[in-house]
Amino acid sequence: MIGVFLWLFFNGMFYAALAAFALAGATDLLDGYFARKRGQITWLGKLLDPIADKLMVCAALAALAIQGWSPWWLLVAAAVKEGLMLAGGLVLLSKKIVIQAAPIGKAATAMFLIAIAATFFHEWTAPVDFALQCLACAAAAAALVWYAVIAWRAVSKVSGKH
C-alpha cells in the first residue's frame, strides 16, 4: 500500500491517498487481530509487520514534508528512531532475543497514524495537527527509551550481567 499511497499523493489525489493510508492501517489491525485470534502468529510476521508499519509512517511523513504540510525535523526524528529500533532489533535477533511489541510502542505508532491523518486536513487544523505531530514524536521517543531499557535488561540477563 505504500506505493499506492505515494502514487495517489504525488498525483494530487490527497483524499484518495488518505483513504489508502487508512485502508493500510485498518488491514494491518485486522491482520494482527485475526492472527492472534486464530493462533497464526509467525516469527516472520513478528519481524515484517513492524517493518511495514515503520516504512508506511516514514513514507507518509516524507510525502507530507515534501508537500510542506509537516516539518522536515519530524521526518528526520521518526526515521532516526525507526532506524535505531531496526538496528537494535537486528542486534537482539543476532543474540536470539526478541522483544515483543509493547503498549507504549503501539500507542506511539497509533499517535503517528492519527497525526498523519489529521495533517491531510491541515487547511483547517494546522495548529492541531502540528501539536499531534509533536505529541507523536514525544511518544515515539518515550517508546525508544522504553525499548532500550528492556533490551539492555535482556542482553544483561543473557550475558549473565544481571
PETAVEN-V721800 format. One record per backbone hydrogen bond with DSSP energy under -0.5 kcal/mol. CO is the residue of the C=O (numbers start at 1). NH is the residue of the N-H. If there is no record, write none. Layout:
co->CO nh->NH
co->CO nh->NH
//
This chain:
co->1 nh->5
co->2 nh->6
co->3 nh->7
co->4 nh->8
co->5 nh->9
co->6 nh->10
co->7 nh->11
co->8 nh->11
co->8 nh->13
co->9 nh->12
co->12 nh->14
co->13 nh->17
co->14 nh->18
co->15 nh->19
co->16 nh->20
co->17 nh->21
co->18 nh->22
co->19 nh->23
co->20 nh->24
co->21 nh->25
co->22 nh->26
co->23 nh->27
co->24 nh->28
co->25 nh->29
co->26 nh->30
co->27 nh->31
co->28 nh->32
co->29 nh->33
co->30 nh->34
co->31 nh->35
co->32 nh->36
co->33 nh->37
co->34 nh->38
co->35 nh->40
co->36 nh->39
co->42 nh->46
co->43 nh->47
co->44 nh->48
co->45 nh->49
co->47 nh->51
co->48 nh->52
co->49 nh->53
co->50 nh->54
co->51 nh->55
co->52 nh->56
co->53 nh->57
co->54 nh->58
co->55 nh->59
co->56 nh->60
co->57 nh->61
co->58 nh->62
co->59 nh->63
co->60 nh->64
co->61 nh->65
co->62 nh->66
co->63 nh->67
co->64 nh->68
co->64 nh->69
co->64 nh->70
co->65 nh->68
co->71 nh->74
co->71 nh->75
co->72 nh->76
co->73 nh->77
co->74 nh->78
co->75 nh->79
co->76 nh->80
co->77 nh->81
co->78 nh->82
co->79 nh->83
co->80 nh->84
co->81 nh->85
co->82 nh->86
co->83 nh->87
co->84 nh->88
co->85 nh->89
co->86 nh->90
co->87 nh->91
co->88 nh->92
co->89 nh->93
co->90 nh->94
co->91 nh->95
co->92 nh->95
co->92 nh->97
co->93 nh->96
co->98 nh->100
co->102 nh->105
co->102 nh->106
co->103 nh->107
co->104 nh->108
co->105 nh->109
co->106 nh->110
co->107 nh->111
co->108 nh->112
co->109 nh->113
co->110 nh->114
co->111 nh->115
co->112 nh->116
co->113 nh->117
co->114 nh->118
co->115 nh->119
co->116 nh->120
co->117 nh->120
co->118 nh->121
co->119 nh->122
co->121 nh->124
co->121 nh->125
co->122 nh->126
co->125 nh->129
co->126 nh->130
co->127 nh->131
co->128 nh->132
co->129 nh->133
co->130 nh->134
co->131 nh->135
co->132 nh->136
co->133 nh->137
co->134 nh->138
co->135 nh->139
co->136 nh->140
co->137 nh->141
co->138 nh->142
co->139 nh->143
co->140 nh->144
co->141 nh->145
co->142 nh->146
co->143 nh->147
co->144 nh->148
co->145 nh->149
co->146 nh->150
co->147 nh->151
co->148 nh->152
co->149 nh->153
co->150 nh->154
co->151 nh->155
co->152 nh->156
co->153 nh->157
co->154 nh->158
co->155 nh->159
co->156 nh->161
co->156 nh->162
co->157 nh->160
//
